[in-house]
């Protein structure tokens, strides 16, 4: 688009002001829809210098309408099942997304002077941050596009030496950050806090904490043992926990230890629930307190099958075997009754494995041998292995002789002398493995947790999913996705409902 023929205003402050005033007579949803159309048009505009002041002047209205729509949608109890509320929630997110992308577009044209670039990058990153907050409030998956754009903007600002250059903004919401680097830190801190894993009221508090304490975050292009997270600008769309592998060149190393310790010591006043603050501090410090609590004693041998695909394939194989054994048992009982005889199972047959609800007899062929260590936590397990093959954020199947298998998520890995310590969080609830109807890949499965409870969840391989969308299980129920409560490079975890 090279002209403003389709815009409802001329590219002047006076014309824009008149159009904005005309929106005030409309209901909020109608005004937001009209604004959204304009933002999408501006996102295709090539004359970057001409539209930059227009975008800046549209920012207050965009934030105002987005916040208002957010409050309306959040008043509904089950947004995913309410078509009208779901549309309002998505519109609230789209306003911020499209305006931030329009600012990104002005930078990508390479038509701006240094001062204009600084303004455009600052506003784009600020709006991306507020879009991340809205996305989390509605438990949607974070946008990979916005994180990739953030990486591009961060790199561009670094090349132009704009990261630490002071900037002021008239926008009230932007006044707590005075440089581009501070905005980047705010967004990174909010992301590594994993807001989707918290209640809605706490998500707003997490954003306010990041908004005020971003300078306690340390970022660097140089590796450091204190860095618990990293942001791979080349491929990873968002910051993730650091692994023990060598990271790609150009990665941004992130340390949250300063903030984590301050939260643990109560040096910072927050509005977070005390349990939530403890949970956050533990996460930001890399669970160091739990690793430090490992007690001396004989290790307990175990086996970890790593990865979503391997775990789901193993569970499906065990489920088929369990059905065969049940059928065989029924036939045996029938023949025994016919002969007026009773068949007493052998000891090992009494506990034959049903997936995750009984005892595993033999370990999977693949995976890693490890040792479980005693620690003080009731929520986490600590294991050690000389060379684990697991990825932080992925699932595993933890098996022990004559013990129920546990589905776990790998939360953290850290080197200790010549071994790797692994923090595992068991997933609580019954587990069922399902094929997905019309799946493009036969390896795509749905692992349903607590299907018979009031709060069932599903684990899926990482992909693009949205709240309100449906997943049909082969020979089973249809799930509708209510809330994304976890998103890693390996998997996504949604609270779900069932279509009857």
C-alpha atoms as one frame of an Amber mdcrd trajectory, in Angstrom:
protein
   0.000   0.000   0.000   1.597   3.262  -1.087  -1.149   5.829  -0.475  -3.811
   6.597   2.074  -6.791   6.314  -0.279  -8.468   3.612   1.802  -7.818   5.238
   5.182 -10.718   7.105   6.832  -8.466  10.118   7.499  -5.650  12.094   5.907
  -2.102  11.662   7.207  -2.285  14.743   9.398  -2.788  15.308  13.105  -5.974
  17.328  12.532  -7.600  14.738  10.281  -6.635  11.883  12.601  -8.015  13.773
  15.606 -11.356  14.232  13.877 -11.591  10.529  13.082 -10.708   9.558  16.664
 -13.435  11.895  17.948 -15.944  10.223  15.629 -15.205   6.867  17.262 -16.209
   8.169  20.687 -19.866   8.100  19.618 -19.686   4.366  18.877 -19.966   1.388
  21.233 -16.520   0.226  22.349 -16.605  -2.997  20.307 -17.592  -1.137  17.115
 -14.911   1.495  17.657 -12.334  -1.230  18.300 -13.282  -3.051  15.099 -12.875
   0.116  13.040  -9.544   0.864  14.702  -8.379  -2.693  14.101  -9.091  -2.389
  10.362  -7.110   0.857  10.192  -4.157  -0.653  12.076  -4.030  -3.564   9.642
  -4.022  -1.092   6.736  -1.243   0.961   8.312   0.752  -2.231   8.788   1.059
  -2.434   4.987   1.973   1.209   4.507   5.391   1.915   2.981   5.947   5.590
   3.827   7.390   4.907   7.276   8.288   8.479   8.224   4.804   9.718   7.336
   2.884   7.192   9.407   5.164   7.065  12.470   3.491  10.108  14.132   0.089
   8.650  13.192   0.948   5.396  14.969   2.188   7.261  18.035  -1.048   9.267
  18.191  -3.115   6.074  17.854  -1.350   4.443  20.807  -3.452   5.983  23.649
  -6.715   5.000  21.932  -5.446   1.488  21.232  -4.424   0.909  24.851  -7.691
   2.382  26.129  -9.934   0.243  23.927  -7.872  -2.898  24.492  -8.033  -2.472
  28.274 -11.786  -1.862  28.149 -12.438  -4.937  26.013 -10.207  -6.996  28.293
 -12.291  -6.045  31.330 -15.526  -6.899  29.509 -14.297 -10.310  28.351 -12.787
 -11.218  31.726 -16.157 -10.723  33.409 -17.291 -13.969  31.746 -16.637 -17.208
  33.639 -15.858 -19.500  30.695 -14.597 -17.440  27.772 -13.758 -20.475  25.647
 -17.408 -21.588  25.607 -18.801 -18.083  25.072 -18.499 -17.071  21.425 -19.145
 -13.366  22.028 -16.679 -13.081  24.921 -14.070 -15.016  22.943 -14.348 -12.574
  20.022 -13.978  -9.612  22.381 -10.894 -11.177  24.005  -9.257 -11.832  20.654
 -10.024  -8.281  19.497  -8.392  -6.864  22.644  -5.228  -8.803  21.773  -5.354
  -7.979  18.055  -5.416  -4.220  18.648  -2.087  -4.337  20.480  -0.635  -6.888
  18.087  -1.465  -4.964  14.914  -0.237  -1.629  16.259   3.044  -3.170  17.434
   3.520  -4.830  14.033   2.866  -1.502  12.309   5.674   0.066  14.366   7.903
  -2.911  13.477   7.104  -2.350   9.824   8.375   1.236   9.966  11.719  -0.021
  11.289  11.966  -2.784   8.690  11.599  -0.312   5.807  14.977   1.211   6.829
  13.589   4.660   5.946  13.790   6.202   9.426  16.526   8.373  10.883  18.139
   7.331  14.223  15.727   9.346  16.382  12.711   7.959  14.548  14.106   4.425
  14.789  14.513   4.828  18.536  10.907   5.982  18.864   9.525   3.223  16.658
  11.477   0.450  18.403  10.574   1.761  21.863   6.853   1.936  21.061   6.842
  -1.424  19.271   8.448  -3.224  22.219   6.201  -1.485  24.738   3.105  -2.582
  22.845   4.477  -6.094  22.428   4.846  -6.245  26.212   1.245  -5.183  26.772
   0.141  -7.677  24.130   2.013 -10.411  26.025   0.093  -9.415  29.149  -3.284
  -9.569  27.370  -2.384 -12.896  25.800  -1.554 -14.314  29.231  -4.715 -12.883
  30.833  -6.778 -14.884  28.348  -4.474 -17.915  28.603  -3.624 -17.909  24.921
  -0.261 -19.142  23.675   2.308 -16.327  23.348   2.850 -15.107  19.799   5.945
 -16.543  18.111   5.705 -13.738  15.540   5.957 -11.017  18.179   8.939 -12.719
  19.814  10.712 -12.986  16.467   9.991  -9.315  15.827  11.316  -8.540  19.310
  14.567 -10.282  18.420  14.832  -8.257  15.226  14.158  -4.983  17.054  16.651
  -5.824  19.811  19.324  -6.629  17.229  18.603  -3.468  15.234  18.720  -1.285
  18.344  22.055  -2.841  19.276  23.514  -2.209  15.836  22.352   1.424  15.950
  23.644   1.803  19.539  20.174   2.718  20.771  19.710   0.131  23.542  20.892
   2.321  26.411  20.026   5.712  24.918  17.539   7.671  27.031  14.056   8.261
  25.659  10.948   9.866  27.116   7.334   9.178  26.265   4.121  11.057  26.970
   2.268   7.753  27.230   1.597   7.154  30.934   1.931   3.357  30.649   5.433
   3.717  29.173   6.972   6.050  31.757   8.566   3.344  33.943  11.082   2.507
  31.208  13.510   5.109  29.879  15.507   3.038  27.386  14.848   0.335  24.821
  16.928  -2.093  26.887  14.668  -1.558  29.903  11.595  -2.413  27.832  13.297
  -5.570  26.555  14.154  -6.547  30.138  10.541  -5.956  31.228   9.232  -8.206
  28.460  11.843 -10.901  29.131  11.167 -10.879  32.874   7.430 -11.229  32.348
   7.985 -14.105  29.911  10.421 -16.098  32.070   7.975 -15.749  34.975   5.682
 -18.145  33.013   2.514 -16.078  33.641   0.141 -18.668  32.126   0.872 -20.949
  35.080  -0.669 -18.428  37.507  -4.244 -17.343  38.329  -5.543 -14.312  36.429
  -5.232 -11.948  39.397  -1.577 -12.907  39.807  -0.819 -12.356  36.091  -1.496
  -8.636  36.441   0.735  -8.553  39.515   3.506 -10.367  37.634   3.349  -7.732
  34.907   3.485  -4.924  37.451   6.464  -6.603  39.122   8.252  -6.855  35.766
   7.276  -3.264  34.981   8.935  -1.961  38.148  11.792  -4.395  38.719  13.100
  -4.979  35.189  16.494  -3.532  36.068  17.109  -6.386  38.508  17.267  -8.594
  35.424  20.734  -8.980  33.914  21.194  -9.717  30.216  24.418 -10.314  28.335
  25.792 -11.819  25.144  28.514 -13.475  27.254  27.804 -16.811  28.989  27.738
 -16.860  32.774  27.016 -19.621  35.322  24.457 -17.309  36.946  22.294 -17.192
  33.825  19.312 -19.472  34.301  17.567 -18.569  31.043  18.511 -17.702  27.504
  16.954 -16.130  24.439  18.168 -17.528  21.143  17.543 -14.689  18.714  18.094
 -17.020  15.776  15.461 -19.663  16.390  13.860 -19.750  19.856  10.826 -17.467
  19.701  10.849 -16.724  23.435  13.232 -17.033  26.403  13.535 -20.514  27.898
  15.409 -22.129  30.809  19.072 -22.684  30.084  20.314 -26.188  29.332  23.730
 -27.756  29.863  24.345 -27.832  26.115  26.454 -25.242  24.326  24.145 -22.448
  23.249  24.123 -20.950  19.743  26.166 -17.854  19.035  24.221 -14.661  19.459
  22.112 -15.975  22.328  21.127 -13.528  25.051  21.942 -14.872  28.519  19.448
 -13.929  31.229  20.054 -13.924  34.981  17.140 -13.485  37.395  19.092 -14.327
  40.560  19.058 -10.763  41.890  15.279 -10.544  41.710  14.733 -14.133  42.850
  16.833 -13.679  45.978  15.180 -10.322  46.729  11.772 -12.009  46.566  12.944
 -14.825  48.839  14.290 -12.371  51.407  11.213 -10.141  51.276  13.210  -7.134
  50.074  10.534  -6.297  47.500   6.921  -5.529  48.309   4.539  -7.182  45.875
   0.807  -7.788  45.634   1.432 -11.459  44.880  -0.073 -14.144  47.069   2.687
 -15.420  49.399   2.557 -18.923  47.904   2.771 -17.480  44.400   5.722 -15.297
  45.398   7.549 -18.330  46.807   6.817 -20.263  43.618   8.124 -17.402  41.458
  11.286 -16.912  43.525  12.046 -20.629  43.371  11.673 -20.601  39.590  13.777
 -17.466  39.040  16.629 -18.838  41.168  16.750 -22.095  39.220  15.297 -24.139
  42.110  18.670 -23.858  43.848  17.102 -24.325  47.307  15.724 -27.711  46.311
  18.991 -28.859  44.764  20.777 -27.721  47.926  18.396 -29.787  50.077  19.471
 -33.124  48.595  20.213 -35.460  51.514  23.034 -37.953  51.760  21.789 -41.494
  51.488  21.625 -44.484  49.179  20.347 -43.462  45.732  17.225 -45.112  44.334
  17.718 -46.545  40.828  15.204 -45.399  38.232  14.741 -45.027  34.511  13.550
 -41.999  32.536  11.981 -42.282  29.103  12.422 -38.835  27.593  10.354 -36.834
  25.152   6.725 -36.432  24.195   6.826 -38.744  21.172   8.662 -41.548  22.985
   6.433 -41.305  26.056   3.180 -41.264  24.089   4.307 -44.214  21.943   5.240
 -46.198  25.056   1.956 -45.377  26.798  -0.008 -46.437  23.750   1.908 -49.708
  23.548   1.296 -50.397  27.229  -2.396 -49.599  26.828  -2.726 -52.146  24.017
  -0.864 -54.731  26.086  -3.091 -54.008  29.072  -6.224 -54.597  26.981  -4.829
 -57.901  25.726  -4.012 -58.989  29.279  -7.484 -58.001  30.491  -9.115 -59.951
  27.671  -6.881 -62.941  28.349  -7.744 -62.754  32.043 -11.472 -62.682  31.282
 -11.173 -65.727  29.025  -9.179 -67.564  31.682 -11.778 -66.793  34.342 -14.524
 -68.024  32.048 -12.808 -71.336  31.439 -12.006 -71.706  35.139 -15.604 -71.169
  36.181 -16.746 -73.702  33.604 -14.474 -76.266  35.253 -15.498 -75.068  38.735
 -11.902 -74.155  39.445 -10.208 -70.951  40.600  -7.082 -69.505  39.004  -4.759
 -67.725  41.436  -2.490 -65.182  39.707   1.211 -65.198  40.317   2.563 -62.397
  42.486   3.955 -60.424  39.571   0.653 -60.747  37.692  -1.304 -59.113  40.510
   0.208 -55.757  39.745   0.470 -55.986  35.988   0.813 -52.573  34.461  -2.052
 -50.366  33.470  -0.624 -47.054  32.217   0.345 -44.875  35.189  -2.357 -46.280
  37.445  -0.545 -49.439  38.567   2.984 -50.866  38.509   5.458 -51.208  35.660
   7.019 -54.653  35.404   9.837 -53.811  33.001  11.546 -50.581  32.032  11.219
 -49.161  28.515  14.002 -50.173  26.151  15.038 -46.579  25.475  15.783 -43.754
  27.859  18.272 -42.932  30.579  19.241 -44.745  33.752  19.405 -42.379  36.697
  19.321 -42.267  40.468  16.667 -40.552  42.547  17.966 -38.512  45.476  16.169
 -37.587  48.674  15.181 -33.925  49.050  12.861 -31.833  51.222  10.324 -30.936
  48.528   6.936 -32.630  48.388   6.283 -31.275  44.888   9.518 -32.085  43.062
  11.850 -35.039  42.602  15.607 -34.715  42.159  17.585 -37.198  40.094  21.191
 -37.441  38.977  22.711 -38.853  35.820  26.158 -38.606  34.243  24.729 -37.946
  30.770  20.969 -37.355  30.627  19.243 -36.981  27.293  16.247 -34.992  28.498
  15.258 -31.434  27.599  14.119 -28.859  30.128  10.416 -28.274  29.565   9.745
 -31.685  28.004   7.919 -34.603  29.586   9.293 -37.946  30.650   8.078 -41.226
  32.063   9.817 -42.030  35.337   9.903 -45.761  36.092  11.043 -47.675  39.166
  10.925 -51.386  39.934   7.551 -52.357  41.412   6.476 -48.700  41.651   3.780
 -46.822  39.724   5.225 -45.030  36.726   5.113 -41.247  36.970   4.529 -38.817
  34.141   6.877 -35.899  34.855   7.968 -32.570  33.407  11.676 -31.740  33.435
  11.801 -28.382  35.217  15.535 -27.740  35.594  18.963 -29.241  34.978  22.203
 -28.168  36.609  25.764 -29.452  36.612  27.190 -30.641  39.920  30.759 -31.940
  39.819  30.708 -34.777  37.263  26.944 -35.388  37.131  23.818 -33.529  36.089
  21.105 -32.935  38.665  17.602 -33.005  37.196  14.494 -31.502  38.772  11.327
 -33.421  37.895   7.762 -32.352  38.630   5.261 -35.247  38.643   1.979 -34.593
  36.849  -0.851 -35.447  39.219  -3.906 -37.306  37.957  -4.955 -40.251  35.850
  -3.420 -40.383  32.387  -4.959 -41.573  29.123  -3.344 -41.603  25.684  -5.495
 -40.850  22.617  -5.061 -40.651  18.865  -6.175 -37.379  17.320  -8.727 -37.554
  14.534  -7.420 -36.348  11.149  -3.938 -35.734  12.568  -1.438 -34.914   9.847
   1.267 -36.906  11.633   0.680 -40.339  13.149   2.999 -39.426  16.032   0.635
 -36.647  17.154  -1.175 -37.802  20.269  -3.198 -36.258  23.053  -2.257 -37.147
  26.614  -5.333 -36.380  28.717  -4.829 -35.776  32.438  -7.662 -36.249  34.933
 -10.407 -36.825  32.378 -12.946 -37.653  35.106 -12.109 -34.631  37.276 -13.532
 -31.101  37.279 -10.324 -29.705  35.770  -9.081 -32.024  33.006  -6.002 -31.081
  31.000  -4.365 -32.205  27.789  -0.711 -32.359  26.772   0.025 -31.853  23.070
   3.179 -31.571  21.018   4.190 -27.958  20.496   2.204 -26.305  17.739  -0.235
 -23.501  17.088  -3.400 -23.759  19.189  -5.954 -21.168  20.265  -8.457 -20.943
  23.094 -11.878 -22.107  21.919 -10.565 -24.434  19.208 -11.516 -28.113  19.255
  -9.571 -31.360  19.038 -11.449 -34.532  18.171 -10.123 -37.697  19.749 -10.292
 -40.833  17.626 -13.112 -43.075  18.908 -13.631 -40.678  21.784 -14.756 -37.268
  22.924 -14.067 -33.863  21.440 -11.957 -31.516  23.545 -12.295 -27.750  23.451
  -9.286 -25.790  24.629 -10.107 -23.504  27.558  -6.750 -22.171  28.735  -3.088
 -22.620  27.845  -1.373 -23.107  31.202   2.044 -24.102  29.889   3.994 -23.616
  26.697   7.534 -24.897  26.107   9.532 -25.614  22.941   8.449 -29.246  23.331
   4.812 -29.236  24.383   1.725 -27.272  25.297  -0.616 -27.919  28.197  -4.243
 -26.802  28.108  -7.139 -26.950  30.501  -9.966 -28.463  28.497 -13.677 -29.089
  28.424 -15.555 -31.832  26.629 -18.192 -31.502  23.932 -21.008 -33.909  24.677
